[in-house]
Amino acid sequence: MTTPFGESTRGQAPRVLVVTFALDPTADYVLRELNARRIPFWRTDLADFPTRSTLSAELGADGRWRGTMHDTARGVDLSELRAVWWRKPTPFAFPDTMSGPEQAFAASQAKRAVSGVLGSLPGVLWVNRPERNADCTKPRQLAAAAEAGLHVPETLITSNPADVPPFAERCGGSIITKVLGGIVHTEANTRGQLYTRRVPPEQWKDPRIGLTAHLFQREITDKAYEVRVAVVNGRTFPVVIHAPDGAARLDWRTDSNSLRYSAALLPREVQQGIEAMMWRLDLVFAALDFIVDSRGTHYLVDVNPGGQWAWIDQTRDAITHALANLLEKGSTT
């Protein structure tokens, strides 16, 4: 028996735990593949805990946690768990009858319990550990890329408006700014997205820069194209992204319907740099973004440990199979 979300046969003990939101179409591709292979899994979300799912674990004298995490129909035996795919969970949810401080305390308790117990289970593959995802901040990922020998555009992070003009001059007068975290922004119940944008000279000394930290970067003005690279346990799946002139040329996320895709082949030194960077960041999976200039230089501009990939037809099946293989094996070796 299967559910609309592709859950594996109910009578089997799940070996794979998938933590993501309910309507995650990217996860569905991999879970359908696991289902076809009869690899038992349980899909849940942090928002299900503790109202729709429960955790019960007891520490043994040998230092191992034993118990279960389950809902009313299915769950996982902690001793049987072999792999955790931690994709895009939504936050823990609590009854409205609890006050704000009570909910904050409960969320803190739940986070430490769920990730703490699961994270201490021996011999379990994580794709990726949540603390590694959290640690993959823009400053950390750019530093790791540079340490690994990858090209990174000149970058300034500052809360001092006086820093921007000299930086812009060193970049030939062409700089962009982008957010340090997620691009989704909600104000007055209106949801928007904060895309990459150019910073003209009249804004270089904007006093609002002093209100918080900002990231500025040299614009690659002779951009030829971009490359999206999914990395699964060291294997790379690159695709060239061709964006037309206009807003999508600066940030292809602004007009995804206008994009074209073609096959890509990464230079050997870029491939080696990716392997070294992923090792430094301790990531098993990530979606990487490169800008390639007219001379063929690849500039790493983003590392997303929970990045999307299923919308690109050229690599979707290959990535699906690579992730399914990894979760089925339960090991990176």
C-alpha positions in Angstrom: 0.0 0.0 0.0 1.2 3.5 -0.9 0.1 7.0 0.1 -0.3 10.0 -2.3 3.3 11.0 -1.3 4.8 7.7 -2.4 5.4 6.1 1.0 6.9 2.7 0.8 5.1 -0.5 1.8 3.6 -0.2 5.2 4.6 -3.7 6.4 8.3 -3.0 6.1 10.5 -1.4 8.7 11.7 1.9 7.3 15.5 2.2 6.9 15.5 5.7 5.4 14.1 8.8 7.1 13.2 11.7 4.9 12.6 15.1 6.7 11.0 17.7 4.4 7.7 19.6 4.0 4.7 17.7 2.7 4.4 19.2 -0.8 8.0 18.9 -1.8 8.0 17.8 -5.5 11.7 17.5 -5.6 11.7 14.9 -2.8 8.9 13.0 -4.6 11.2 12.0 -7.5 13.6 10.3 -5.2 10.9 8.7 -3.0 9.2 7.3 -6.0 12.5 5.7 -7.1 13.0 4.3 -3.6 9.5 2.9 -3.7 10.2 1.2 -7.1 13.2 -0.4 -5.5 11.2 -1.5 -2.5 13.5 0.5 -0.1 11.4 1.2 3.0 11.3 4.8 4.1 9.3 7.2 6.3 8.6 10.7 5.3 7.9 13.3 8.0 8.3 17.0 8.7 9.4 18.9 11.8 6.1 20.6 11.8 4.5 17.3 12.5 6.2 17.1 15.9 4.8 16.8 18.5 1.2 17.1 17.5 1.2 14.4 14.7 4.4 12.5 15.5 6.2 11.4 18.6 9.7 10.6 19.7 10.5 8.0 22.3 14.2 7.1 22.9 16.1 5.5 25.8 19.8 5.5 26.3 21.3 2.1 26.9 24.4 1.3 28.9 26.4 1.0 25.6 25.7 4.6 24.8 23.2 3.9 22.0 19.7 5.4 21.8 16.9 2.9 21.2 13.3 3.6 20.5 11.1 5.0 17.8 9.9 8.1 16.0 6.5 7.7 14.5 3.0 9.0 13.7 -0.3 7.2 14.0 0.4 5.0 10.9 4.1 4.6 10.4 7.6 5.5 11.7 11.1 4.4 12.2 12.8 2.1 14.6 16.0 4.0 15.6 18.0 0.8 15.6 17.0 0.1 12.0 17.7 3.5 10.6 20.5 3.7 8.0 20.1 7.1 6.2 18.5 10.5 6.9 17.7 12.8 4.0 17.3 16.2 5.7 15.9 18.4 2.9 13.6 21.3 3.6 11.7 20.8 6.9 9.4 23.5 8.2 9.6 24.5 11.9 8.2 22.6 14.8 4.5 23.5 15.4 2.7 23.7 18.7 -0.9 24.3 19.8 -2.2 27.8 19.7 -3.2 27.4 23.4 0.5 27.8 24.3 1.9 31.3 24.8 4.7 32.7 22.7 7.4 32.0 25.4 6.0 28.5 25.9 6.2 27.8 22.2 9.7 29.2 22.0 10.8 27.0 24.9 9.1 23.9 23.4 10.7 24.5 20.0 14.1 24.7 21.7 13.5 21.4 23.5 12.2 19.7 20.4 15.1 20.8 18.3 17.7 19.5 20.8 15.8 16.2 21.3 15.0 15.3 17.7 18.3 16.4 16.0 20.3 15.3 19.1 19.0 11.8 19.2 19.0 11.2 15.5 22.4 12.9 15.1 24.0 10.6 17.7 22.9 7.3 16.1 26.0 5.4 14.9 26.5 4.3 11.3 23.7 6.6 9.8 24.3 8.5 6.6 23.1 12.1 6.6 22.3 14.1 3.5 23.2 16.6 5.0 23.5 17.0 8.8 21.4 20.1 9.7 24.3 21.7 11.5 26.3 21.5 8.3 23.5 23.1 6.4 23.3 25.9 9.0 27.1 26.4 8.9 27.1 26.8 5.1 26.7 30.6 5.3 27.7 32.9 2.5 31.0 33.9 4.2 31.8 30.3 5.1 31.1 28.9 1.6 33.0 31.6 -0.2 36.0 31.2 2.0 35.9 27.4 1.6 35.7 27.9 -2.2 38.7 30.1 -2.2 40.6 27.8 0.0 39.8 25.0 -2.4 41.3 26.9 -5.3 38.1 28.0 -6.9 37.7 31.5 -8.3 35.4 33.7 -6.2 34.5 37.3 -7.2 36.0 40.0 -5.0 33.6 40.3 -2.1 33.0 42.8 0.7 30.8 42.3 3.8 30.4 45.5 5.7 28.1 47.6 7.8 30.3 50.7 7.1 29.1 52.8 4.1 32.6 54.3 3.8 34.0 50.9 2.8 31.9 50.7 -0.3 33.3 53.4 -2.6 37.0 52.2 -2.5 35.9 48.6 -2.9 33.7 49.6 -5.9 36.7 51.5 -7.4 38.9 48.4 -7.1 36.2 46.4 -8.9 36.2 48.8 -11.8 33.0 50.6 -10.7 30.7 47.6 -11.3 29.4 46.0 -8.1 26.3 44.0 -7.1 24.7 43.3 -3.8 22.8 40.2 -2.7 21.3 39.0 0.6 23.4 36.9 3.0 20.6 34.4 3.6 17.3 33.3 1.9 15.8 35.6 -0.7 12.2 35.3 0.4 11.0 38.4 2.2 7.6 39.1 3.8 6.3 42.5 4.7 2.8 43.6 5.5 1.6 40.0 4.7 3.1 40.4 1.2 5.6 37.8 0.1 8.5 39.0 -2.2 12.0 37.9 -3.2 15.2 39.9 -2.8 17.2 39.2 -6.0 20.7 40.2 -6.9 20.9 43.9 -8.0 23.5 46.4 -9.2 24.6 49.1 -7.0 25.0 52.5 -8.8 27.6 55.0 -7.7 25.0 57.3 -6.1 24.2 54.4 -3.6 27.8 53.5 -2.6 27.6 55.7 0.5 24.0 55.1 1.3 23.7 55.6 5.1 21.3 52.7 5.3 24.2 50.4 4.7 25.1 51.1 8.4 21.8 49.6 9.6 23.1 46.0 9.2 25.7 43.9 7.4 25.6 43.9 3.6 27.4 41.8 1.0 28.9 43.5 -2.1 30.6 41.7 -4.9 32.3 42.5 -8.2 30.0 42.1 -11.1 31.2 39.7 -13.7 30.4 42.1 -16.6 31.6 39.8 -19.3 29.4 36.9 -18.3 29.1 34.3 -21.0 26.7 32.0 -19.2 26.1 30.3 -15.8 26.4 26.7 -14.7 24.2 25.0 -12.1 26.0 22.0 -10.6 24.3 19.4 -8.4 26.9 17.4 -6.3 25.9 14.0 -4.9 28.6 12.3 -2.8 31.4 13.7 -5.1 29.6 13.1 -8.4 28.8 16.3 -10.3 25.9 17.0 -12.6 26.5 20.3 -14.4 24.1 22.2 -16.7 24.6 25.4 -18.6 22.0 28.1 -17.9 21.5 30.5 -20.8 19.6 33.7 -19.8 18.3 36.3 -22.2 19.1 40.0 -21.9 17.2 41.8 -19.1 16.7 41.1 -15.4 17.3 37.3 -15.8 20.8 38.1 -17.2 21.8 39.5 -13.8 19.8 36.9 -11.8 18.2 34.0 -13.6 15.8 33.4 -10.8 13.8 36.5 -11.8 12.5 34.9 -15.0 13.0 31.1 -15.0 10.6 30.6 -17.9 12.9 32.4 -20.2 15.9 30.2 -19.6 17.5 27.6 -21.9 19.7 24.7 -20.8 22.4 22.8 -22.4 25.0 20.2 -21.5 28.1 21.3 -19.5 31.6 19.9 -19.0 33.5 21.1 -16.0 37.2 21.8 -16.4 39.4 19.4 -14.4 40.6 22.1 -12.0 37.0 23.2 -11.3 36.0 19.6 -10.6 38.9 19.2 -8.2 38.0 22.5 -6.5 34.5 21.4 -6.0 35.6 18.1 -4.4 37.9 20.0 -2.0 35.3 22.6 -1.1 32.6 20.0 -0.4 35.1 18.2 1.9 35.8 21.5 3.7 32.1 22.2 4.2 31.4 18.5 5.1 28.5 18.3 2.7 27.3 15.2 0.9 24.9 17.1 -1.3 24.8 20.7 -2.6 23.6 22.8 -5.5 26.3 25.1 -6.7 26.1 28.2 -9.0 29.0 29.4 -11.2 29.3 32.4 -13.4 31.5 31.8 -16.5 33.1 34.8 -18.2 34.1 35.2 -21.8 37.5 33.6 -21.1 36.0 30.5 -19.6 36.9 31.3 -15.9 34.4 29.7 -13.5 33.4 31.9 -10.5 31.7 30.2 -7.6 28.9 32.5 -6.4 26.7 30.2 -4.3 26.5 26.9 -2.4 23.0 25.8 -1.5 23.1 22.6 0.7 19.3 22.1 0.1 19.2 23.5 -3.4 16.6 22.6 -6.1 17.4 20.5 -9.2 14.3 18.7 -10.3 13.1 21.5 -12.7 16.0 20.9 -15.1 15.1 18.0 -17.4 18.6 17.4 -18.6 19.9 16.1 -15.2 16.8 15.3 -13.2 16.8 11.5 -13.8 20.5 11.2 -13.2 20.4 13.1 -9.9 17.3 11.2 -8.8 19.1 7.9 -9.3 22.3 9.1 -7.6 20.4 10.2 -4.5 18.4 7.0 -4.4 21.6 4.9 -4.7 23.2 6.8 -1.9 20.2 6.5 0.5 19.7 2.9 -0.4 23.4 2.2 0.4 23.4 4.2 3.5 27.1 5.1 3.2 29.3 7.5 1.2 32.0 4.8 0.7 
